[in-house]
Amino acid sequence: PVLVLEHADKSFGAVRALEDAHIELYAGEAHALVGENGAGKSTLVKILTGVVQPDEGEILVGGELQRLGDPQAAQRSGIVAMYQEPTVFQDLSVAENVFAGRHPRTRGGAVDWRRMRAEATRVLREIGVDFGADTPVRGLGVADRQLLEIAKALSSSARLLIMDEPTAALSPNEVENLFAIARRLRDGGVAVVFISHRLEE
């Protein structure tokens, strides 16, 4: 499995958010985690992405025991989450957002702008979007900003992509496009998990 979470417990004060949670995720699979608000979905996502630590339990990534102490550690392990409200820098370009915090560098240590644009263009082509690497993010709609989040995940060689309520603000056509891209990622070997409070048709 790409990731295994075993016997995870998590409490916040008197509230027990997770009890003996277990999940196994394999490359090339897509799953849906569905539950009402308060069922513990967000807590599970936060544990998998290093935002919070379980009180009990273990995480294995690629068969090896890991401590995902923060989101950067999770990203280094290939675990990326895409949230309902994408985190973007509106005054930067698409390419700058794709590589935010991890810009490719020249031997002299400067940002390698040519390589960054080329890599961003490659990823954007892979998911079939209709905007370019130099497009200002400020002009993108909600659906395109979510596709930008997917581009970020691919640029970091994600092995597991978690989509938290990804369809909430999208039109039916945008939803179908998102699902088509998710299927392509799954077929390419990425484990994909959809988080929702309702079961989509």
Residue pairs with C-beta under 8 A, 6 or more apart in sequence:
1 24
1 25
1 26
1 60
1 63
2 25
2 26
2 27
2 61
2 62
2 78
2 159
2 160
2 191
3 23
3 24
3 25
3 48
3 59
3 60
3 61
3 79
3 159
3 160
3 191
4 23
4 24
4 25
4 58
4 59
4 60
5 21
5 22
5 23
5 44
5 47
5 48
5 57
5 58
5 59
6 22
6 57
6 58
6 59
6 60
7 20
7 21
7 22
7 56
7 57
7 58
8 18
8 20
8 21
8 22
8 44
8 47
8 54
8 56
8 57
8 58
9 16
9 18
9 19
9 20
9 21
9 54
9 55
9 56
9 57
10 16
10 17
10 18
10 40
10 43
10 47
10 52
10 54
10 55
11 17
11 55
17 40
17 43
18 40
18 43
18 44
18 47
18 54
21 40
21 44
21 57
23 44
25 31
25 160
25 191
25 193
26 191
27 159
27 189
27 190
27 191
28 186
28 187
28 188
28 189
28 190
28 191
29 186
29 191
29 192
30 182
30 183
30 186
30 191
30 192
30 193
30 194
31 191
31 192
31 193
31 194
32 193
32 194
32 195
32 196
32 199
32 200
33 41
33 44
33 193
33 194
33 195
33 196
34 196
34 197
34 198
34 199
35 41
35 197
36 197
37 197
39 197
41 164
41 195
41 197
42 164
42 195
43 52
45 51
45 81
45 162
45 164
45 195
46 52
47 53
47 54
47 59
47 68
48 59
48 68
48 74
48 79
48 81
48 160
48 162
49 68
49 71
49 74
49 79
49 80
49 81
49 162
50 68
50 69
50 70
50 71
50 72
50 73
50 74
50 79
51 70
51 71
53 69
58 65
59 65
59 66
59 67
59 68
60 66
61 77
61 78
61 79
62 77
62 159
66 73
66 77
67 73
68 74
68 77
68 79
74 80
75 156
77 159
78 156
78 157
78 158
78 159
78 160
79 158
79 159
79 160
79 162
80 152
80 153
80 156
80 158
80 160
80 161
80 162
81 161
81 162
81 163
81 164
82 146
82 149
82 150
82 153
82 161
82 162
82 163
82 164
82 166
83 149
83 164
83 165
84 164
84 165
84 166
84 168
84 169
86 142
86 145
86 146
86 148
86 149
87 149
88 97
88 137
88 140
88 145
88 148
89 96
89 97
89 100
89 137
90 136
90 137
90 138
91 136
91 137
91 138
92 100
92 136
92 137
93 133
93 134
93 135
93 136
93 137
94 120
94 124
94 131
94 132
94 133
94 134
94 135
94 136
94 137
94 140
94 148
94 151
95 116
95 117
95 119
95 120
95 121
95 133
95 134
96 103
96 116
97 137
97 148
97 152
98 116
98 119
98 120
98 123
98 133
98 148
98 151
98 152
98 155
99 116
99 119
99 120
99 155
100 152
102 156
103 111
103 112
103 116
104 111
104 112
104 115
104 116
104 119
105 111
105 112
106 112
116 133
117 133
117 134
119 155
120 133
120 151
120 155
121 132
121 133
123 151
123 154
123 155
124 131
124 132
124 133
124 151
126 154
127 147
127 150
127 151
127 154
127 181
127 184
127 185
128 181
129 144
129 147
129 151
131 140
131 144
137 145
137 148
140 148
142 169
142 170
143 170
143 171
143 174
143 177
143 178
146 166
146 170
146 178
147 178
147 181
150 161
150 181
150 185
153 161
154 185
158 190
159 189
159 190
159 191
160 190
160 191
160 192
160 193
161 182
161 185
161 190
161 191
161 192
161 193
162 193
162 195
163 182
163 192
163 193
163 194
163 195
164 195
165 195
165 196
165 197
166 178
166 194
167 175
167 178
167 196
167 200
170 178
175 200
182 192
182 194
185 192
186 192
